[in-house]
């Protein structure tokens, strides 16, 4: 099959699509292609996820059971743990995790495993697209050489591109379908084919000149957020020293209709992108002899925030002449952001670990997260009068809007609010960052 054949199959929706990795990125993407009329096979090594899809049960909050059931029942979407099924695909999308090692070096082991699986069944006319966030050069320096071992030539025998995922879990306004899709192919033909396929399922496609540009654009997006959050976190620390309310300062500055974009402080960074992506860029910079001091400093400021939150808990307990050791601390919210069940890199886990090390007795309440295993195994406690009265300090770490904060103020003896959820409240037992 040549490029014209693939383009024709894309146009008439007869191309078979495979998605490697059915997590927060892969499953919504697979569903959009299924909705667009393509037959989609999801390759997933976790047998529990494969079984859940067969039962038409979604394990991703942003994917409803109804939408999943419609795609599976129509024969448009299926899941498999057999890499051999990738041989049937005309296009393969890689949507696997890209964590950091403890040394803050990129861990591309999941990408390597996925590419090796694809290489074993790579065939002429096939399109391969990486969506996993990684450092600039990954597509050309890692994926291309591995796939070249098949004997096929990229841009001639098969087609290779990078298109960064931009998923924002819990965002009700923007989803996989309507977030603009950046696409950078190894050759113009690669970009053209990948863009044509995405246009069948997504609202807007933005072609760029190369995979490197596409890779760098994703890192710029999240580094921008990381640096600005670090700036406002440092401003919060300074305002605390000066006896000011940083939230009031931000609200005042935000009245300027130009030249200012409000960011807000918090207990630290969480999620699958912002705490990780800037370090991918900093690592790549060091490889080229460039010291990305601004990016590294932002990471240090943001990483300090859980320690600052714990210091506020100490202050709150000191007001009641209590020590952290033996005190009962109730964490309100363990997801990394509001209205999600995602605890990846959540600053709440760091706060829990730090307080536990100091001897605090920890409980938590989160309407979206029933249980956590790390750093300690806990189940979510009900937000009852008894639960709040029994704690010595409640810490608002995640600002879930459905929580009864009036009840928290009434019954919790001391409160540390890291998200300004108690804006305008002046009760003396409330501390803010």
N, C-alpha and C positions, 0 to 999 in steps of 0.2 A: 504494500500500500504506500502511495506517495502522498505529498502534501495536498494535492488536488483531491485525492480520494478522501483524506481525513477532513478537509474543509467541507466536502459534500456531505459526509456523515454527520458533521457538526450541524450543518444547515438543516438537514432533514430529521435531526434528533435521533438518528440511528446509532450514533457513537456510544460505545459502552464506557462508562465512567467508573473509576475506582478511587476510593479515598482511603489512604493509609493513616489510621489513627482516628478513632471515633470519640474524641473528647469534646471539650468546649468549642473547639474550632472545627474539627472534622465532621461531627454529626450535623450541626446546622448547615454546613456547606453541602454535605451529601443530600440533605433534605431539599435544599434549594434546587439542586440539579434534578432530583426526582420530580419535584413539582413542575420543572420546566419540560418534562416529558422524556428525560433520559432514563435508561436503566442503570442503576448504581449499585455497585458492590462495595461494601465497607470492609476493609481488612483490619482486624483488631485482634491483638494477641491476648487480650483479657477475655477469657471465656464467659465471665459474668456479664460483660457488656454485649457480647454476641447473643447470649441467651435472652437478655432483656429486650433486645431489638426483635428477636423472634417472637417474644411474648407481646410485642407492641407496647412496651413500657419504657418511657423515656427516663433517663437518669440525669438529664441536663435540664435545669430549670427553665431555660429559654426555649426548649423544644417541648411542645405539649404532647400528651399521649394521643390526642385526637389527630394532630398533624402527622405524627409518626405512624399511627395505625393506618391512616389513609394511604400513605406512601407504600407501606409494607403490603397491605391488602391488595393494592393495585398492581403488585409485582414490580414496582419501580425501585424498591430499596430492599436490600438484603445484607446481612452481615456474615462474615466468615473469618475463621482463624487459620485458614489454609492459604499460604502465600501463593500457592499454585494457581489460585483463582485470578491472580493479577494478569495471567497470560491472556485472558479474554478481553482485557481493557484496551481501549483505544487511547484513553487519557488517564493518567495516574496523578493524584494530588497527595503530597506528603504533608500531613498535619500532626506531627508528633512533638512531644515536649522537648524543650531546649533549656535545661536548668544550668545552674552554675555549680562548679565544684566548690568545696570548702575553701580552696585557694583563690576563689573568684575567677577561675579560668573557665572558658566555655566547655560545656559537656555536650558534645555532638554525637554521643554514642547512639542515641535513638535515631538520629538522622542516618548514621552509618548503617545501622541494622536495617532500616527501611530501604535504603538504596541498594543494599546487597540483595534483599528480597526482590526488588524490582529488576535488578540486573539479571537475575536468574531466568526471568521470563521476558526480558526486553525484546521487542521485535520491531521490524521496519514499520514506519508510519506512526509509531506511538509517541504521544506527548507526555512529558514528565514535568510537573510543576511542584516546586518546593514552596510551602506556605509558612513553615516554621520559622520563627524569628531567630536570626543568627547574625554573625559578624559579616561585614562586607567582604566578598570574595568566596564565600562558602560554595555557591553554586559552581563557580568556575574552578576553584582550587581543590575542592573535595568531591563534589558530586560528579563533575565532568570526568575526572580521571578514573573514578570507580566504574562509571558506566562505559567508559572507553574500553575497559577490559572485556566487554562483550564482543568487541570487534566492529561495532556499529559506530558511525560517525555522526556526532551531534550536528544538527542543522541540515543534514543531508538524508541520513537513514532514519533518524528519530529527532524529536524536537524537545528542547530544554528551556525552561523559564523559571523565574522567581516572582512570586506575588505575595507580598506580606499580608498575613492575617491582621485584621483590625477589630477583632471582636471585643465588645465591651459588655461583659455579663451584667444582666439586670437593666440595661439601657432600654427603655420602652420606646424611644424615638428612633434609634438607629440599630439595625440588625444586619446580619450578613447580607441580606438582599439590597439594602439601600445605602450601605457605606461604600463610597467610591473605591474601586479596585485598581490598585497600581499593578502594572504588569511589565516586567523587563525580561525579554528573551535573549538567548545567546546570539541569535541572528535575527534580522528583520522578519524572516519567515516564522521563526519560533514565536516572536512577539505577536505576529498577526494571527497565528493559529490559537494561541492561548487566549488572546483577547476575544477572538470570535466565539470561543467556547464559553467564556465568562459572560459575554453579552447575552447569551441565550438564557441565563439564569439570574443575572444581577442587573441592577438599574443603570450603573455607570461604570465604565472601564477607562482607566487613565494609562495609556502606554507610555513607557519611558525608554531611554536609549539602551539600557543594559541591565543585567541582573544586579550589578554592583550599585547602580543608582537606586533600584528598587529596594535592595537590602539596606542601603544607607538611609533612605527616606524613613523607613520604619524606626530605625534607631534614633534619628533626629526627632521624630514625633515624641517618643517617650523620654528622650534626654531633655527635651524642652520642658516637659512636665516635671521631671525629676529635679531639674535645676531651679525652676520657679517655686516648687514646693519647698525645696531646701531653703530658698531665700526667705519665704514667709515663715518657715519654721524657725529660722535664725531670728527673724523679726519678733516672733513670739517669745523667744528666750530673752531678747533685749528688752521688750516691753515689760516682761515680768520683773526684770531687774529695776526698771524705771518706774514700776508701780502703775503701769497703764494696761488697759484692756485692748489686746491686739485686735479683737474682733471689731471693736468700735473704730479703731484706726483704719482697718481694711474697708469697712463700710463707708467711712468718710472719704477715703481715697477713691473708692469705686464710683463716687458721684461725678468724677471727671469724665466727660463724654468721649475723650480721645486719649491715646497715649498710655493707658493703664488697663491691665487685665487682672481682675481679682483672682488670687489663689488663696487657699485657706490652710492654716496649720492643722496638724493632727498628731496622732500617736506614733506615726511612722508609715512607711510605704508597704503596700501589699499587692497581691495579685501576681499574674503570670508574666507581666511585662515591665512595668515601671521600676520595680526593685532590681531587675535583672538586666534589661537591655542596655542601659548605659555602661555597665561593666563589660559587656561584649565589645562595645565601641572602644572603651579605654584599653582593653586587652589588645585589640587590633592595633591601636595607636602605639602601644609599647613595642609591639612586634616590629613596627616601622621606625622605632627610635623617637617617637613623639610622646611627650608627657602631657596627657589630657588632664591638667591640674584642676580645671574648673569642674569637670565631670566627677573626678575623684573626690573633690571637696564636697560637692553636693551629696554624694553617697555617704560620706562621713557624717554630715549634719543630719541627714534623714535617719541613719542608723542609730544616732544618739537618742532620738525622740522617745523610744520605749523607756530608756533610763530616766529621762526627764519626767515621764508620766509616773514612774515609780517614786521619784523624789516628791512629786505632788501628793501621792498617797501617803508617804511618810509625814508630810506636813499636815495633811488632813487628820491623820491619826494622832499626831502630836497635840493637836488642839484639844483632844479628849484625854490627853496624857496616856496614850496607848502606844505600844511598840508594834512594829510589823509582825514580829514573831508571835504567833498565837492568835493574831487578829483574823477575823473572817472577812474576806474581801470578795465582793460580788462583781464579776465582770459582766457588763451589759453589752453584748455583741462580740462575737468572735470571728465573724466573716470579715474579709478584708475590705468590703464596701457594703453600703446599705442595700437592702432588698436582694441579696444574693446568698447562696449557701456555700460560696467558695472561700475556703480558708487558706488557700495557697499563699505562703509568705505573709500571712496576716500578722500585723504588729501585735494583735491581741495575744498571740501565742508567745511572743517575746515578753510581753508584760506579765503573763501568767508564769513563765519560767523564772523571771527575775524575782517576782514576789514569792514564788515557791522556795527559791534559794534562800530567801530571807526569813523563811519559816511561816509565811502566811498560809492560812487555810483558804483554799480557792473554791468558789462555785461560779457558775456562769448561767446567764439566760440569753438565748438567741432564738427567736421564732423561726429561723430558717435552718439552723444547724442543730440537729438533735443530739449529736455526740461528737466529741473530739478524742483522739488517741494520743496526741503529742501536744505539749510536752508531758502532760499527765492525762490519764484516761478519765473523762468526765462526761456526764450527761447533762443536758440543759435542765435547769431548775425552773419551776413555774414562777412567774413574777407575781407572787402573792404578797399580801401584807406581812405574813409571817416570814417569808424569805427575806424581804427587805428589812424588817425590824431585827432579824437575827444577825444581819451583817454589821460589821463595824464601819465599813466603807464600801460604797458602790462606785464603780468606775465606768463611765460611758466611753467605750472604745469604738464601737460601731454605731452610727446614727440611724438605726432602723426607724423609720417614721411611724410605724404602727405601735411602738412601745408606749405604755402609759407613763409618761414622764411626770405627770402631776402626782401619780401614786409614788413614784420614786422619791420626789421631793418631800412628800408627806411622811414617808415611813423610814427612809434610809437615814441613819444618824449623821453620815458624812458622805459627800459626793464629790468626785473629781470628774469634770466634764471636759473631754478632749475634743468634742465635735460642736460645741456651742449649741447643743440641743436644748439647753435651758436659757436661751437668749432672753434677756429682759428680767430674769428672776434675780432677786436681790437677797434671798435668804442667806444667812450667815454661815450655814453649813455647806455651802457650795463653793468649790474651788474650780477655776478654769485654767487651761493652759493658754 
